[in-house]
Amino acid sequence: MGRERGDALGAVIGAIYQGFGDHELYPTVEEKAAHLLYFVVKDHPLSDGNKSAAPRRCSSPSLTATAR
């Protein structure tokens, strides 16, 4: 799997927890996982392996633990 490129991965993870006022843009774990996959592929936060790493990030235990 690729190495992190700066703080880009942190920014991608932060993006799935963004909101407006008291409303999360991606309130369910399914929406968070779908957008995490999208942002990892789109924003290339890793120096290599972004497309192969995206599905692994979506199944991360930390995502499911914090989203509940």
N, C-alpha and C positions, 0 to 999 in steps of 0.2 A: 504494500500500500504506500502511497506517496507521502512525502513530508509536508507539514503545514507550511503555507506560504505567508509569512508574517502573522498577523492576527486575523487573517481572512476567514478561517474556520470559526473563530469566536463571533465574528460579525454575522456569519451565516446562521449560527445557532441563535444568536440574539434576534435575528430577523423573524424567526418562527414564533417568538414570544412577544412581538410588537403588538401594540394595540392603539386604540383611540379612546381617550377618556377611560371609562371603566370596562370597555369591551375589548376582548382579545380578537385580533383579526383571524386567528386560527385556533378556535376554542377546543376542538376535539383532538385526541391523539392521532386520529386518522388524517386530519387536516394538517397537523404539524408534521407528520411523517411524509405526506405527499409534498408539502412545500420544502421540507428539508432535502428530499431527493431532487426536487427542481432546482433549488438554490445551489446545491453542491455541483450539479452538472452545469448549470448556467454560469456561476460566478468563479469556478475553478479555484477553490481555496487551498488546494493541495498542489505541490509542484509537479506531481505525476499521479496518474491513477484515479482521476476524479470520477469518471463514469463507472469504474469498477468499485470504488469506495462508497458511492452514494447509497446503494442498497444496504451495505453494512451499517452505515450511519443511521438509517431508518429503523434498523432492528436493535439499536443500542439500548441496553437496559436503563441507562440514565435518561433517555427520552421518555420511556414508558413510566419510569418512576416519578419524574417531575411533572408529567402531564396529567396525572390522575388527581 
